[in-house]
Amino acid sequence: MMHEIYTTPEIEMLLICSEGLLNNYKHLQNVKPSMFISQRFKANIKSRDFNDNYWTPDKIVAAVKIYEQSRRKNKGEQSIYSLINPTALK
């Protein structure tokens, strides 16, 4: 069986989730995750060096789970969460 999986969110959104800033971010209007996170981190969060030092397997799985719980789901849509939790595949 083949599944179509959307690999959103972007790394900025996962960082927002990881840092416990999701509620703060959701209260803002018309602010992209990249702008929100750039105000809190002075590092290049898309650099390999930053990501190698920031993320651990447990940390990224936790961030993906938080994002999955908070996102609006379209019927039948699978997300990156499905890759770490195969039972989520429908």
Secondary structure as GFF3:
##gff-version 3
##sequence-region A 1 90
A	DSSP	beta_strand	5	6	.	.	.	ID=ss1
A	DSSP	alpha_helix	11	18	.	.	.	ID=ss2
A	DSSP	alpha_helix	22	26	.	.	.	ID=ss3
A	DSSP	alpha_helix	33	38	.	.	.	ID=ss4
A	DSSP	alpha_helix	48	54	.	.	.	ID=ss5
A	DSSP	alpha_helix	57	70	.	.	.	ID=ss6
A	DSSP	beta_strand	78	79	.	.	.	ID=ss7
A	DSSP	alpha_helix	81	84	.	.	.	ID=ss8
A	DSSP	three_ten_helix	86	88	.	.	.	ID=ss9
###
